[in-house]
Structures are given as structure tokens and as C-alpha cells.
Amino acid sequence: MPSTVAPGSAPRPAPVFPRYTRTAQALHWLTSVLVLAVLPLAWVATSLARDEAAKPVLFQFHKSVGLTIFALVVARILWRAFNPPPPEVSEPAGLARVARISHWLLYAVFLLMPVSGYLLSAFNGNTTQYFYLFPIPGFEKNEALRDVFRSAHLAGQWAVYALVLLHIAGTAWHVAIRRDGVLDRMLPEQDPRRLGRR
């Protein structure tokens, strides 16, 4: 089939997608990296023997990363409130609703998990050493409350797995099947001149 571009004319520019702000992008990817770090820290720490020297250290880092995720999610919500996201990509109403609900559920679980984890430790009488930079004191030991927050934290981990996998699957669907530029909205804008030289 003959090309629709006249000889000597410039190639048609790539479509431009409305993007999140650089701050929103940075908060998103930093949160993603820390989520991928906080889970293995917990898996390894719980697998170690009780008297293993590395066990409490890994738990301190797990709690520190979790509290950092909490702070980042709060920052993301505040930034989003004052910097509305770009228009949504057109897709079936049902899928758009699922995406919105799962998005806000991710925010909720990334707030609740650090809080329940900290309170689980705090009501066990433990002090959290935030990356060993400063201590966050615990409370008087309360086994009943400790068990409540332990149950909440253990249940919440399954919500994390399910929502993160759903988020990744949805992104893969947009990238590989719909090819609608959803992922591009969360990536820095590329200079077309640099792309043309590849």
C-alpha cells in the first residue's frame, strides 16, 4: 500500500497523551519501588529463626519502608487534590469503574497496612527505629489490641497482593492490547527529535 506521506515531507508526529505532572509521576514510581521492597523484607524476616540476628533488623526496615509508603500516599492524595489528573482514556464504562475503584482501594490499603503494622508492633511494647535514624515509641503492651492489628495486617496483605496484581494486569492490558497510551501518562515526555534519531 503506498505511503500517505508526500516525498520530502516531515513524518507524522507521534500522538501526544495528557500526562500526570512530574511530581505525581515521581510519587507513583517511588511508591511502586518501595512496595516491591517492603514485601520481600517481610517474607525474609518472617522466614528467619527467632534468634537470628538479622530478623529484628529486617523487621525494622520493613516497618520503616511501610511508614515511608504511608507518607508518600498521603502526599499523593494531597497533590492529586490540588493538581487534578489528566482526562481518562476512553474505555468501556464498566472497566473504567473497576479501574477507579481499584485505584482508590490501593490508596486505602497502602494507608491501612503501615498503620496496622505500626500499631501491631507498638501494642506489643516495641519501639520502631525509623531506618535507625530516630525512634518512634511504642505503647504500653496490650495483647488484645496487638492481636486485633495483627489480624488486620495479615488480612490486608492479601488485599495488597490482589490489588497490585490487578493493577499490573490492567496496565499490561492497556499496553499490549488496547495500546491507548495509559502508561505513557505516567512516564516523562520524550523529545520527538531524540526519538527520531533512534
Salt bridges, closest charged atoms under 4 A:
GLU88 OE1 - ARG100 NH1 3.31
GLU91 OE1 - HIS174 NE2 3.52
ASP147 OD1 - ARG146 NE 3.19
ASP147 OD1 - ARG150 NH1 3.12
ASP180 OD2 - HIS174 ND1 2.66
ASP180 OD2 - ARG178 NE 2.81
ASP191 OD2 - ARG193 NH2 3.09
